[in-house]
């Protein structure tokens, strides 16, 4: 059970980071001057809105997993697998996605399957 809780916390943190990306780019959309804190051009609003949607999904899955809901486990596992499969398309940020999503997925699967063997 401890690994589920740890995975849920990682997924919730990951969701908050995704949503935080919106607040990082918001000053640039409102006309703030680009400085050293944002050394590249801001992404399109569609990408940022997609990140917020993913962040909300992660929060929903993370809180459901934390509350020990089976659908939260599967929803979070699907999100983690999708994150790992898409990480190469969003480099360099995909590296952090891989670390967080991969760690959460490993924790969830090791708790779910525990000591079960393939062949007896």
C-alpha positions, 0 to 999 in steps of 0.5 A: 500500500505504501508504494501506491501512496508514493506513486499517487504523490508522484503523479499529483506532483507531476500534474501540478508541474504540468499545470504550473507550465501555464503560469510560467508562460502566462506573463509572456502572453500578457506582454511581459518582456522575455528575459533569462528566465525563459530563454526560448520562444513561448510555446503555442497556446494549444500546447499549453492548454494540452499540458493543463488538460494532462495535468488535470487528468494526472491530478484526478488519477493521482487522487483516485489512486491515493484513495485506493480506487481501482479505476485510479490505478488503471487511469494513472497507469495508462497516463504513465504509459502514454507519457513514456511513449510520447516523451521523445516528442517533447524533449528536453521536458520529456526527460522529466516526464520519463523520470516521474511517469516511469517511477510512478509506473514502476511503483504501481506495478511492483505493488500490484503484482508484488511477489506473483511469478510468471510460472510456478 
